[in-house]
Each structure stands twice: as C-alpha cells, then as structure tokens.
Amino acid sequence: MWKGKSTHGIIRQDGEINFSKLEQQIDSAVEADKMYWVRNEAKIRAVNNKVASYEEFEDIVKASHLKPLEKGDRISDIKVFKQPWNINSSSGSSSQKSSNKSTEIASSSVDNVNQFNRVWKRQCKNSSDQFNFLTELDCSKIHQIFQAEIAMGLLGEFVSVLQNHYQAEKSETVANILYTFTRCGRFDLSLMFLSQKEKECLSKLLGSLSDDWNSENVLQLKEIYKIET
C-alpha cells in the first residue's frame, strides 16, 4: 500500500483484498495526478500568454480540464443555413463605423486575446465604446482571437453590450457576430454559464433580430443558443 493511504474497505474482515475498492483508489489517484499536471500546464500557458488579470488566469486554470465540443457535436441536429454566414466579412460597413478615433485605431491593431482584453477592459470607457469596438471588428478577426476559447464570463458581457446598444441598422453585423461566437472554442461552456440576466438579454437581442433581419437564420441562431421560440 502507498504510505499514508487508508486501507479502509480494501482489506475485508477475512483478510482478503477487496480488489474492487483497490481499483477505485488507484483510478482516483491516477485521475488526481493527471488533473494536477493538466492544471499545471494551464498555469504555465496562462503565464506565458501574459493574461490581463488574475481573474482571467483563474478562469483558464479552472476550465483547463474541459475540452470544446466539435462543431458537429454542437449543431449536428441543426439544419444547414440556407443563407450562408460570412465570417470573413467585416462586422460593420464603412457607413456604420464609429467616429470614436480611439476605438477605430484599437480595432485595426487587435490580433490576439490579450490585445482584445486590453482594449475591451481598459481603453473602452463605457459599454457604448465596447459596442462600437466589437461591431467594428471583422468576424474573421473575432474568430481568430477566440478560436481557442472564449474566456469564462466574456460571452455574457458581449451579449449584454450588444443588447443594450442594439441598432436595427446593425442587425446583420450583430447576427454575424453571434454566429461567429458559436464557432469559437468552449462556446458551449460559456453558454452554459450565462446568468439569468444575461439569458434574458440574449432572448431580447434575438427577438430584436427576428424583427429586423433574416428570420429563418435568426430562428436557427435561437436553436444554437438554446433560446425557446
């Protein structure tokens, strides 16, 4: 036996070894050791990536054992979109660009999640700035930034900002952004942890999109985001 490990339940009263209990303890020890190294690697990765805050570091470590589902797993029962989503297009047209010079400059210089977080949390002074910043990013850039994962809690922030500052003339932009999120890493996990308030914002946002944009595509977005119609 390993030193310090309890043998309770392993040795029966008749002195025979309970191999079932022994196997359970071995499996638990192996899993604990595996988890230790997974979390350790996540810590090293977070440090090397120079995360913006301790909260982001903690989120990465907490979710280190989780793996994103394949796209087929996530939407295998969803019908093919009749109008293709173009994540390679710009989120917004030139006529929709904000006059806020700081966010325009920031949008063109954001290439990774650390740069994105720096602008989102520090340069954007309010949620209106965040809305302009997010809708000015190309969908292909959004996918590139969050291809590995959407940090815990960030999807809820995106949904709230898009809902609170929604504009009918940007309906296509917002819809394409929402679809792009579904192709990012750990989307399902982020969706699972939306708060009740964030779910209500999401429902209202998709409701607004239903009125202003392609209703069939919005219906399928509701299915992916698990919003009852």
N, C-alpha and C positions, 0 to 999 in steps of 0.2 A: 504494500500500500504506500501512497505518497505520504510523506511526513506532514502531519498537521491536518490531514483529511479525515473526516469522521467515517467510521466503518459501520455506523448505524444503518441497519437494513441490509447490509451486504452479507454479513455473517448470520446465518439462521441459527435458531436455538440448538439445532442438532449439529452445529459446527460446519455445515456445508456452506459453500459460497453461493450467494444469490446472484447469478450471472446477469440477470436482467437489470438489477439495481446497479451492478458494477458497470454495465454497458452505458446506462444512463449517466452515471457520474463521469465516465470517460468522455462521452459525447458532449456533456456540459463543459468539461474542462477544455476540450478541443475548440468548441464554439467560442468560449471566453477568450482563449488565446488568439483565435482568428479575429475576433472583434477588436482586441487590443491593437493588433497590427494594422487593421483597416482604419481605425481612428487615428493611429499614429501617423499613417501615411497622409490622411486628410489634413492633419495639423501641419505637416511639413509642406504639403501643397498650398495650404492657405497662407502660410508664412512666405513661401517663395513667390506667390502671386500678389503679395503686399495688399491684403484686403483692407478696405477703407475703415473698418471699425471692428471692435471686439465682438459686437453682436453678429456681424457677418461671419466672423471666424467661428463663433459658437454654432451658428446655423449650419455651416459646412460640416463641422465635426459631428453634430447631432444626426445629420442626414447621410453620413458617409456610408452607412451600410445599405442604403436604399439604391436601387437601380431603376433608371427610367424605363418605362414600357416601350416596346417597339411601336411604331406608328400603326401597324396593323392591329396590335393588341388594343390600341386606344380607340380606333374608329373602324374596326373591322365590320361592324354591323351598320355603319352609316353609308347611305347611298353616295355614289360619286357625284361631286358638284357638277351641275350642268353648265354653270358659268365658272370657268377656272379662276382660281385665286392667283394673282400675280405678285408673289413676294419679292420679285426682282425689281418691281416698280418703286417709284418714290412714294412715300406715305402721303405727301401732300403736293398739290400743284403749285406752280410759282405764284399764282394769284392768292393762294392760301397762306403764303409764308408770313410769319410774324415780322413786325418791324423792329422787334427787340433784337438789337445788334449782338448782345452777349450770347443769346441762345443760338443765333444763326452761326456765329463763329464756333460755339461749342459743338453744334450738331455736325459740322464738317470735320471736326478733329477727334471725334469719338470712335475708337476702333476696338475697344475691349471693355470688359465689365468694370474694371477699376476706373477707367476714364468716365464711363457712363455714371457710375455711382458718385464720382466727384462732382459732376455737373448736376445730377439729379438731387443730391443732398446738400450741396454747398453753393453752387452758382445760381441755381433756381431759387429765387427769393420767396416764391409762393406757388400754390398749386396751378395758377394760371400760367406761370412760366414753365412749369413741368408739362402742362398740356401742350404748349407750343413746342417745347423741346422734343417731346415724344412724337408728335404728329409731323414734325419736320424730318425725322429720321427715315431713311429708306427702310422698307420692310426687310430687304436683304441684309441690311446692316443690323437691324434688330435681331434677326435670326442668327447672324454671325456672333453677336455679342452674347446671346443667351442659348447658344446651341448646346452647350454642356449642361447648363441648368439655370432655372430661374430661382434666385435666392429666396429663402423662406420669407413670406410676408410681402414680397415685392409685387406679385400678381394682384393682390388686394389693393395695393397702392395705385397700380396702373388703372384698375377698374374704377376706383373711386374718382381719380383725376379725370378720366375720360367721361364719366357720367356727369360729374359736377360742372364740366365746362363744354359739354357736348354742343355741337353746332350742326344743324341739318346739312349745311353745305360741305361738311367734312364727313358725312356718313360713310362714304366709300373708304376714305382713309382710315376711319375708326374700325370698320369691319375688317379691313385687310390686316390691321394691327392685331385685332383679336384672333384672327385666324393664324397669323404668324406665331403668336404665343403658343398655340396648340402643337406646333412643330418643334418647340424648344424642349430641352431636357428637363425632366421632372415636372412637366406641366401638370400631370395627374396629381402629384403630391401637393403642388401649390394650390390646385383647385380644391383638394380635399380639406385644406386648412384655411379656406376663406372664412371669415367671421360672418355672423348672421347679417350684420350691417352691410358688409361687402357683397354678400349674395343678393341682398335687396338692390344694391347699386347696379349689380350685373344684370339683374332682371329688368330694371328700369331702362338701362342702357340698350339692351337688346330689344326692348319694347319700342324705344325711340327709333332704332334702326329699322324695325319692321315697317314703320310708317314712312320712312324716308329713303329706303334703299330696296335692293332686290329681296323680296320677302321669302322666296324659296331658299336662298343661300342663308339668310338670317335664321330661318327655321332649322337648318342643319347646324348652324352655329349653336343654337339653343340645345340641340341634342348633344353636341360635343361638350358643352359647358354644363350639361345636366340641369337645364332650366325648363321647368314644366310649362307647356304651352296651353 
